[in-house]
Amino acid sequence: MATHKDALKRQRQNVKRNARNRYYIKGMRFLNKEFYAALESGNEEEASTLLKRNVKHIQRIAGKGIIHSNQSDRRCSRLHKAFNRTFAKA
């Protein structure tokens, strides 16, 4: 347990930041679930809108430093790949 004044402040800041980061990451996971459910149902219009929302959310949290930019790029790439694989015009 922290005893110094600056260590106590750092601990309070960490608790707040951790809660904020968990909120954004949980939102990202929820959007992922919605997107993959739309893919499974075969609803291209809904999946397209969810893809845009998901990518925007992922890039936003990467900009805030919650996830690394490489992780953001990888996640977005996988979403686009899944969308294109499902709705390929063959």
C-alpha positions in Angstrom: 0.0 0.0 0.0 1.2 3.5 -0.9 2.2 5.7 2.0 3.7 8.8 0.3 1.5 11.6 -0.8 2.6 11.4 -4.5 2.2 7.6 -4.5 -1.4 7.9 -3.1 -2.2 10.4 -5.9 -0.7 8.1 -8.5 -2.8 5.2 -7.2 -6.0 7.3 -7.4 -5.1 8.3 -11.0 -4.4 4.7 -11.9 -7.8 3.6 -10.6 -9.6 6.3 -12.6 -7.6 5.5 -15.8 -8.1 1.8 -15.4 -11.9 2.3 -15.1 -11.9 4.5 -18.2 -9.8 2.1 -20.2 -12.0 -0.9 -19.3 -15.1 1.1 -20.4 -13.7 1.8 -23.9 -12.4 -1.8 -24.3 -15.7 -3.3 -23.2 -17.4 -1.1 -25.8 -15.1 -2.3 -28.4 -15.8 -5.9 -27.6 -19.5 -5.3 -27.6 -19.3 -3.7 -31.0 -17.3 -6.7 -32.2 -20.0 -9.1 -31.0 -22.7 -7.1 -32.7 -20.7 -7.0 -36.0 -20.0 -10.8 -36.0 -23.7 -11.5 -35.2 -24.7 -9.4 -38.2 -22.2 -11.3 -40.4 -23.7 -14.6 -39.2 -27.2 -13.4 -39.9 -26.2 -12.4 -43.4 -27.5 -8.8 -43.1 -25.0 -6.9 -45.3 -26.5 -3.4 -44.7 -26.4 -3.8 -40.9 -22.9 -5.3 -41.0 -21.7 -2.5 -43.1 -22.9 0.2 -40.7 -21.5 -1.8 -37.7 -18.2 -2.1 -39.5 -17.9 1.6 -39.8 -18.9 2.2 -36.2 -16.5 -0.5 -35.0 -13.5 0.9 -37.0 -14.2 4.4 -35.8 -14.4 3.3 -32.2 -11.2 1.2 -32.5 -9.3 4.1 -34.1 -10.6 6.5 -31.4 -9.3 4.4 -28.5 -6.0 3.9 -30.3 -5.7 7.7 -30.6 -6.3 8.0 -26.8 -3.5 5.5 -26.2 -5.8 2.8 -24.7 -4.6 0.3 -27.3 -1.5 0.4 -29.4 -1.9 1.7 -33.0 -0.6 -1.6 -34.4 -3.3 -3.5 -32.4 -5.8 -1.0 -33.8 -4.7 -1.6 -37.4 -4.7 -5.4 -36.9 -8.2 -5.4 -35.5 -9.6 -3.2 -38.3 -7.9 -5.3 -40.9 -9.5 -8.5 -39.5 -12.9 -6.8 -39.4 -12.6 -5.8 -43.1 -11.3 -9.2 -44.0 -14.3 -10.9 -42.3 -16.7 -8.6 -44.0 -15.2 -9.1 -47.5 -15.0 -12.8 -47.0 -18.7 -13.0 -46.0 -20.1 -10.7 -48.7 -17.7 -11.3 -51.6 -19.3 -10.7 -55.0 -18.3 -14.0 -56.7 
